[in-house]
Each structure stands twice: as structure tokens, then as C-alpha cells.
Amino acid sequence: MRRIEFTERHAALGKRIEEWLAGAGKWPELDAAVEMSARDNVFFTPWMQRRALGALAEGMLREEVLRNWLEQYPEPGPAASGKVCGVVAAGNIPAVAFHDILTVLAAGWRPLVKLSSKDRHLLPVLFPGVEFCSSADGWRADALLTMGGDAAAAYFETHFPDIPKIIRSSRFSMAVLTGSENRSALEALAEDMLLYYGLGCRSVTCLLVPQGHDLSGTMTAAEAFARGHWGRLGQDNHRKNRAVLTLSGEEFLDSGSVIFRNLRPLIPGAPEDISLCRPLDMSLHTGEVWYVEYRSENEVEKFIEANVNRIQKIIRNFGSAQSPSPKDWPDGADALDMLTRL
């Protein structure tokens, strides 16, 4: 019965979000949260927030999606309600910790959520019964789910050594092009790269392209997306990035708003050995995308193998990167399985 209630409650949340997005339902608390989020975080434009909320409603909060997700796990027992799972939220994209909170509730546990100062308004509206705080100091939790960079991962590994936990650190997502992509596919890829200004771990920040591939079609699609959705912030970032790279003498491709940087020439030995290309070892700014030319499918596999512990998502079906389902676990770590086993 508890699982049925969970499914119905969160499917109703999805419908309410969709009605609000369509202008068919009033939700003044969410209106205020979107306004305050845009004020506090320049990357959280109202359009970006609405896009994120729509993806949650579509990908995670449909009744059949929730049922299919939960049917592979045991029903929570009575003891679960007494357990607390700390959730440490990142602030890179709007409501990014939604999946973690939903998972803790699905396990029958109580979430205790440390909000990011960059994203502190949306989640309390979406989960009004959940406890939120601004610091993890003094936490007494039975398990821990965190997201963020490598420094944050090291902190929580040190400060919570004795409890079960899933700690995510920095990763990147990549897309593999064959050279046969049409305009529609490249427009979908542009969204995979540039939605949320490319700040999410599912955002495609590295392209693998055939040797000698003409990137003009990809750049045209990227420019159209950036001009349509990035606004003044994108222009400011582009000017800074272009100036830095020009002064350093690095060659790059420029769509006008987005800079494409060839990774192989920057790393000694990489032109001969693609496995030496490690995107996370290099500095990549907002508004930039790496690309790496490959000579064969074998080189694609070598690149993936060399970065297997750094890759969040490999995108071959363009347009799917930013619409995860509940089964799309960050870093591939099934948090619901961990909690139901404890």
C-alpha cells in the first residue's frame, strides 16, 4: 500500500508541474521560487528552470514510469521509516538533487537535505514535507548520497567514514558522431551540449568525431541554440574565453557564441594515442566544448576505456542527454538498491 501511495502522490506532482508549465494551474510558491532562483543564480534563467521541471515531470513523475522503476525493488518495511539518509545537493542545474530525494522517499527513508546556496528555492516547494538545511555539520545519518566536485567528495569521504554512502565526483558526458548526422540530429545534439549552459554532468562536453570531419553543421546548430537561450551571459562568457585562448596562442573553432577546442594537439603523445586524451585533466570553461578526432571505431573504444571512470554518459541517441528516467543513476550507482538492502 505504501508503494501505491508513493506512486500516486508523485505522479500527481508530475501532473501539477505540467499544468503549471502550461499555464493551466496556479502555483504561487513555485512562481516565487523560480523568480528567487533566477535572482540568486545567473545560470538559472526562468526558461532553464522551466525546462528542468518539464524534464522531471516527463521523465520521472509519470505513473507508469514510477511503477516500472519500483517493481524491481522490495517494498520498504516498517523499520525503513526510522532511517535517515543525508542528501548533499549540488547547484549546477535546477533541482538537480530531485532524483536523490525521490529515491530516499521511495526507499521509505527520511531525507535530510543540505541545499546548495546556488539552488535553494525549488526543491522545498517540490518536496514540502522534507527537511532542508544549509549545512551538514552535526548530521546523524544512517546513509549518505552526495554530488559535487572532487573536493566535495573528499570532504564527505573524510567526515562520514563509517556510514554507507554513494559519493559522486566530477565526470563528463560525451557524444560519438559518425559524420552522417542530419540537421535535426545536430540540433538535438546542440541541446545535449548547451542546455543549462553545459554545466550538468550529463551535458555533452566532449565530441568524438571522424578524422577530418567538418564541424560547421554542429557549430551552426550550437550557435542557434546559444543565441536563442543563453542571452547576455553567454556573450560575456564567450568574450572572456576567446580572449584567454587567443592570448595563449591556442587554435580553436568559434561558432560566435560557443568555442570548440581540439583536445589531441594539447596533450603530448595524444595525436598518436587517443587513450591519452583525458578531458577532466584539462581546463574547460562554460561555453566551450572539446572535440577529439578518431580514425577508427577501435580508437573510440580506446578513448572510452581510458576514461571509463570519468564518463557519466555516452550519447549516441542525440536529444536524450537531459531527459533522464529514475533508472538513469548518476555514476551508475543504484542508490535505491543500496538503501533497500540496508
C-alpha positions as CSV (number, residue, x, y, z in Angstrom):
1,M,0.0,0.0,0.0
2,R,2.9,2.4,0.8
3,R,4.3,2.0,-2.7
4,I,0.9,2.6,-4.3
5,E,0.5,5.8,-2.3
6,F,4.1,6.9,-3.2
7,T,3.4,6.3,-6.9
8,E,0.1,8.1,-6.9
9,R,1.4,11.1,-4.9
10,H,4.4,11.7,-7.1
11,A,2.5,11.1,-10.3
12,A,0.1,13.8,-9.1
13,L,3.2,16.1,-8.5
14,G,4.2,15.5,-12.1
15,K,0.7,16.4,-13.4
16,R,0.7,19.6,-11.3
17,I,4.1,20.6,-12.7
18,E,2.8,20.1,-16.2
19,E,-0.4,22.1,-15.6
20,W,1.7,24.9,-14.1
21,L,4.0,24.9,-17.1
22,A,1.0,25.0,-19.4
23,G,-0.5,27.9,-17.5
24,A,-3.5,25.8,-16.6
25,G,-2.8,25.7,-12.9
26,K,-1.7,28.4,-10.3
27,W,1.2,27.6,-8.1
28,P,2.4,30.9,-6.5
29,E,5.0,29.2,-4.3
30,L,6.7,27.8,-7.4
31,D,6.4,31.1,-9.2
32,A,8.2,32.8,-6.3
33,A,10.9,30.0,-6.2
34,V,11.6,30.4,-9.9
35,E,11.9,34.2,-9.5
36,M,14.2,33.9,-6.5
37,S,16.4,31.2,-8.1
38,A,16.9,33.4,-11.2
39,R,17.9,36.3,-8.9
40,D,20.4,34.2,-6.9
41,N,21.9,32.2,-9.8
42,V,22.5,33.9,-13.1
43,F,22.6,30.5,-14.8
44,F,19.1,29.6,-13.6
45,T,17.1,31.7,-16.1
46,P,13.4,31.1,-15.9
47,W,13.5,29.3,-19.2
48,M,16.2,26.9,-18.0
49,Q,14.2,26.2,-14.8
50,R,11.0,25.5,-16.6
51,R,12.9,23.2,-19.0
52,A,14.3,21.3,-16.0
53,L,11.0,21.0,-14.3
54,G,9.4,19.8,-17.5
55,A,12.1,17.1,-17.8
56,L,11.3,15.9,-14.3
57,A,7.6,15.7,-14.9
58,E,8.1,13.9,-18.2
59,G,10.9,11.6,-17.4
60,M,10.4,10.7,-13.7
61,L,6.9,11.5,-12.5
62,R,4.6,9.6,-14.8
63,E,2.7,6.8,-13.0
64,E,3.8,4.1,-15.4
65,V,7.5,5.2,-15.2
66,L,7.3,5.1,-11.4
67,R,5.7,1.7,-11.3
68,N,8.2,0.2,-13.7
69,W,11.1,1.8,-11.7
70,L,10.0,0.4,-8.4
71,E,8.8,-3.1,-9.3
72,Q,12.3,-4.4,-9.2
73,Y,12.9,-3.5,-5.6
74,P,11.3,-4.9,-2.4
75,E,8.6,-3.0,-0.6
76,P,10.0,-0.9,2.3
77,G,9.5,-2.5,5.7
78,P,8.4,-0.7,8.9
79,A,12.0,-0.2,10.0
80,A,12.8,2.0,7.0
81,S,10.7,4.9,8.3
82,G,13.1,5.3,11.2
83,K,16.2,5.7,9.0
84,V,17.7,9.0,7.8
85,C,19.6,9.5,4.6
86,G,21.6,12.7,4.2
87,V,21.4,14.2,0.7
88,V,24.0,16.7,-0.3
89,A,22.7,18.7,-3.2
90,A,24.8,20.3,-6.0
91,G,23.8,23.6,-7.6
92,N,24.9,23.2,-11.2
93,I,21.4,22.7,-12.7
94,P,18.0,23.5,-11.4
95,A,16.6,20.9,-8.9
96,V,19.5,18.6,-9.6
97,A,19.0,16.7,-6.3
98,F,15.4,15.8,-7.2
99,H,16.3,12.2,-8.1
100,D,18.2,11.6,-4.9
101,I,15.3,12.9,-2.7
102,L,12.8,10.9,-4.7
103,T,14.9,7.8,-4.2
104,V,15.2,8.2,-0.5
105,L,11.4,8.6,-0.2
106,A,10.9,5.6,-2.4
107,A,13.0,3.5,0.0
108,G,10.7,4.6,2.8
109,W,13.6,6.6,4.5
110,R,13.5,10.2,5.7
111,P,15.7,12.6,3.6
112,L,17.8,15.2,5.3
113,V,18.9,17.6,2.5
114,K,21.7,20.0,2.5
115,L,20.8,22.6,-0.1
116,S,23.3,24.3,-2.3
117,S,23.3,28.1,-2.0
118,K,23.0,28.2,-5.8
119,D,19.8,26.1,-5.8
120,R,17.9,26.6,-2.5
121,H,14.4,27.6,-3.6
122,L,12.9,25.0,-6.0
123,L,13.3,21.7,-4.0
124,P,11.5,22.9,-0.8
125,V,8.5,23.8,-3.0
126,L,8.5,20.4,-4.8
127,F,9.0,18.5,-1.5
128,P,7.2,20.5,1.2
129,G,7.4,17.6,3.8
130,V,11.2,17.1,3.5
131,E,13.7,18.6,6.0
132,F,16.2,21.0,4.3
133,C,19.2,22.7,5.8
134,S,22.2,24.7,4.8
135,S,25.0,22.7,6.5
136,A,25.9,19.1,7.1
137,D,27.7,19.8,10.4
138,G,26.4,17.6,13.2
139,W,24.5,15.3,10.9
140,R,23.4,11.9,12.4
141,A,22.5,10.0,9.3
142,D,22.3,6.2,8.5
143,A,23.4,6.7,4.9
144,L,24.6,9.4,2.6
145,L,24.2,10.5,-1.0
146,T,26.3,13.3,-2.3
147,M,27.0,15.1,-5.6
148,G,29.5,17.7,-6.5
149,G,33.2,18.1,-7.4
150,D,36.2,16.1,-6.4
151,A,36.9,18.4,-3.4
152,A,33.4,17.8,-2.0
153,A,33.7,14.1,-2.5
154,A,37.0,14.1,-0.5
155,Y,35.3,16.1,2.3
156,F,32.4,13.7,2.8
157,E,34.6,10.7,2.5
158,T,36.7,12.0,5.4
159,H,33.9,13.4,7.6
160,F,31.5,10.4,7.2
161,P,33.8,7.4,7.1
162,D,31.6,4.9,8.9
163,I,28.2,5.1,7.2
164,P,27.1,3.6,3.8
165,K,27.3,6.2,1.1
166,I,27.4,7.0,-2.5
167,I,29.8,9.8,-3.3
168,R,29.8,11.2,-6.8
169,S,32.7,13.3,-8.1
170,S,33.5,15.1,-11.3
171,R,32.5,13.4,-14.6
172,F,31.8,14.4,-18.2
173,S,29.5,13.2,-20.9
174,M,30.4,12.6,-24.5
175,A,28.8,12.1,-27.9
176,V,30.0,10.0,-30.8
177,L,29.4,11.4,-34.3
178,T,29.7,9.3,-37.4
179,G,29.6,12.2,-39.9
180,S,26.2,11.2,-41.3
181,E,24.1,13.3,-38.9
182,N,21.4,15.4,-40.5
183,R,20.3,18.9,-39.4
184,S,17.7,17.6,-36.9
185,A,20.2,15.3,-35.2
186,L,22.7,18.2,-34.8
187,E,20.0,20.4,-33.4
188,A,19.2,17.7,-30.8
189,L,23.0,17.4,-30.1
190,A,23.2,21.2,-29.5
191,E,20.7,20.9,-26.7
192,D,22.6,17.9,-25.2
193,M,25.7,20.2,-25.2
194,L,24.3,23.6,-24.2
195,L,21.2,23.2,-22.1
196,Y,21.9,24.5,-18.6
197,Y,24.9,26.2,-20.2
198,G,26.6,22.8,-20.3
199,L,27.0,22.7,-16.5
200,G,25.4,19.3,-15.8
201,C,27.4,16.1,-15.6
202,R,25.0,14.8,-18.3
203,S,25.8,17.8,-20.5
204,V,27.9,16.7,-23.6
205,T,31.2,18.5,-23.2
206,C,33.3,16.2,-25.4
207,L,32.6,15.2,-29.0
208,L,34.3,12.3,-30.8
209,V,34.3,13.0,-34.5
210,P,35.7,11.2,-37.5
211,Q,39.1,12.4,-38.7
212,G,38.8,15.4,-41.0
213,H,35.1,15.8,-40.1
214,D,33.6,19.2,-40.9
215,L,32.2,20.6,-37.7
216,S,30.4,23.5,-39.4
217,G,26.9,21.9,-39.2
218,T,27.4,21.2,-35.4
219,M,28.6,24.7,-34.9
220,T,25.6,26.2,-36.8
221,A,23.2,24.2,-34.6
222,A,25.1,25.2,-31.4
223,E,25.1,28.9,-32.4
224,A,21.3,28.8,-33.0
225,F,20.7,27.2,-29.5
226,A,23.1,29.6,-27.7
227,R,21.6,32.7,-29.4
228,G,18.1,31.5,-28.6
229,H,18.7,30.6,-24.9
230,W,21.9,31.9,-23.5
231,G,21.4,35.6,-23.7
232,R,23.8,38.2,-22.4
233,L,25.5,35.7,-20.0
234,G,26.6,33.5,-23.0
235,Q,28.0,36.5,-24.8
236,D,30.0,37.7,-21.8
237,N,31.5,34.2,-21.3
238,H,32.4,33.9,-24.9
239,R,34.3,37.2,-25.0
240,K,36.3,36.1,-22.0
241,N,37.0,32.6,-23.3
242,R,38.0,33.8,-26.7
243,A,40.4,36.4,-25.2
244,V,42.1,33.9,-23.0
245,L,42.6,31.3,-25.7
246,T,43.8,33.9,-28.2
247,L,46.4,35.3,-25.8
248,S,47.6,31.7,-25.1
249,G,48.1,31.1,-28.8
250,E,45.7,28.1,-28.9
251,E,43.9,27.3,-32.1
252,F,40.1,26.8,-31.8
253,L,36.9,26.9,-33.7
254,D,34.4,29.6,-32.9
255,S,30.7,29.5,-33.7
256,G,30.2,33.0,-32.5
257,S,28.9,32.0,-29.0
258,V,30.5,28.6,-28.5
259,I,34.2,27.6,-28.7
260,F,35.2,24.2,-29.9
261,R,38.7,23.1,-28.8
262,N,40.6,20.1,-30.3
263,L,41.9,18.1,-27.4
264,R,44.5,15.9,-29.1
265,P,47.1,18.6,-30.1
266,L,47.1,19.9,-26.5
267,I,48.4,16.7,-24.9
268,P,51.9,15.3,-25.6
269,G,51.6,11.9,-27.4
270,A,47.8,12.1,-27.8
271,P,47.8,12.5,-31.6
272,E,49.3,9.0,-31.8
273,D,47.5,7.5,-28.8
274,I,43.9,8.6,-28.2
275,S,43.8,6.9,-24.8
276,L,46.0,9.8,-23.5
277,C,43.1,12.2,-24.1
278,R,41.7,12.9,-20.6
279,P,39.1,15.8,-20.7
280,L,38.9,16.1,-16.9
281,D,42.6,16.8,-16.7
282,M,42.3,19.9,-18.8
283,S,40.5,23.2,-18.1
284,L,37.2,23.7,-19.9
285,H,35.2,26.9,-19.3
286,T,31.5,27.4,-19.6
287,G,30.7,28.0,-23.3
288,E,33.4,25.6,-24.5
289,V,33.2,22.1,-25.9
290,W,36.1,19.6,-26.5
291,Y,36.3,17.6,-29.7
292,V,38.6,14.7,-30.4
293,E,39.1,13.2,-33.9
294,Y,39.2,9.4,-34.2
295,R,40.5,7.3,-37.0
296,S,38.6,4.1,-36.3
297,E,35.9,2.5,-34.1
298,N,38.8,0.9,-32.3
299,E,40.0,4.4,-31.3
300,V,36.6,5.3,-30.0
301,E,36.7,2.2,-27.8
302,K,40.2,3.1,-26.6
303,F,39.1,6.6,-25.6
304,I,36.1,5.2,-23.7
305,E,38.2,2.6,-21.9
306,A,40.8,5.2,-20.9
307,N,38.0,7.4,-19.4
308,V,35.6,4.8,-18.2
309,N,35.7,6.0,-14.6
310,R,35.3,9.6,-15.7
311,I,32.4,9.3,-18.2
312,Q,28.9,10.0,-16.9
313,K,27.0,9.2,-20.2
314,I,27.9,8.2,-23.7
315,I,25.3,9.8,-26.0
316,R,24.6,8.2,-29.4
317,N,20.9,9.0,-29.5
318,F,21.1,12.8,-29.7
319,G,18.5,14.7,-27.7
320,S,18.3,12.3,-24.8
321,A,21.0,13.6,-22.5
322,Q,18.9,15.9,-20.4
323,S,15.8,13.8,-20.0
324,P,16.8,11.1,-17.5
325,S,14.5,8.5,-16.1
326,P,14.6,7.3,-12.5
327,K,16.7,4.3,-13.7
328,D,19.5,6.6,-15.0
329,W,21.7,6.5,-11.9
330,P,24.5,9.1,-11.7
331,D,27.8,7.4,-11.9
332,G,25.9,4.2,-12.5
333,A,25.4,3.7,-8.7
334,D,22.0,2.4,-7.8
335,A,21.1,4.3,-4.7
336,L,17.7,2.7,-4.2
337,D,19.3,-0.7,-4.2
338,M,21.7,0.4,-1.5
339,L,19.0,1.8,0.7
340,T,16.6,-1.1,0.4
341,R,19.4,-3.5,1.3
342,L,20.4,-1.7,4.5
